[in-house]
Amino acid sequence: MFKWTNTLIVNSNLDSSGKPKWSAQAEDTGSGVVGSFEFKRVNKFLKPNVVAIYKKEASDPVLGKVTFTMSNQGVGNYRVALYIRLSGSQNSYYSNDFVFKGRPLMYEFAIKNASATAADVAKEAARVIEKIQTIYGDHWIKASANGNNLVIEGMDEYQLFTKAEIQKFNPDLNTALVGGEFETIATALPADDPDYDGQNTIVKSKEGFGTYWMILKDLRLPTMEARRFAGINEEELPVPGAKYNEYIINYCVNRGIMGGDAVGEVTRSLTTHVFYVKQDLAADFEAALAKIGTIGQEVTPGETAQQALEASSANAAEIAKLKTGKANAADVYTKTEADAKFELKA
């Protein structure tokens, strides 16, 4: 039919009336008590129906960074050439005529003294970059000098440095259209790139997970309806500065009716319930989840519902029987025997 997923932000273990939002019951095989976990306004999860439980820990963002090891390669004009793409953001300032948003950045500086040290070159490049950004009011990056290194950092977690080069103008590269060209003299690459030179490095950015901005951007947009006084789900608005662990419960229930796609098909509902739980509540929440199953780390990429069902201990035995089971010999009839039985009934 369709896949159903429910997503909740959990900021407190108490509801608006001061009562607990969730409760759990441990399994007792002796008395026949089934392990359960009940979350108000969501569901009462019974242990036999839980397919799997996953957890993903919240993590801080990592800003992209480029480090050049500078050197004085003679008097002349130089350029820092960058290209920044976006991941997880649709900032219109990076719009272009390609599918993926991105923006080239060029900053030119001059070396006028052949005896300038590498540290002087790094300082001059950083000064020019910061000055140009201040004049035009667009701070795309942050530049600084650290000894002989020119360090360029992104301003947010969504910026990806896909090109970073130091170029020098060569006036001898004359053509009919131009009187010289910039030549690349240093290229920064990620440390795991086969062509990495060991000196000029790109550190890839990484989006934060379970952070305030991630929740706000991807799950709870700050619309007027969400922000209004006494909003229906105001208790689910993310808290600035807080981090949230993600917990996923895959739940499968036999519906007790026959399906319409195959003979004898048993209809089951597989639903997904996602909880983003504030980290100071995580220990109590995990203790409650432990009553209905074992928490695994993160969701397996590309895992389908059927794979999840087959992997669950609750359904493994049943599925194994269906795959390997054979009919009893006494129950198998030849065509002649089957025809005879039908004739007797007639």
Protein Blocks (a to p, Z undefined) as FASTA:
>chain_A
ZZcddddddfbfbdfkopafbdcddddfknopacddddehiaccdfklpmbdcddddddd
dddddddddddebjaddddddddddehiacfklgcfbfbdcdddddddddfbfkbcfklm
mmmmmmmmmmmmmmnopafbccddehjaccdddfbfkbccfbdcdddddfklccfkbgcd
dddfbdcddfklmklghlaccddddddehiaklmmmmmmccbfklmmghifklmmpcceh
iacddddddddddehiacfkbghiacdddddddddddfklmmmmmmmmmmnoccdehjae
hiafklmmmmpmklmmmmmmmmmpccdfklpccfklmmmmmmmmZZ
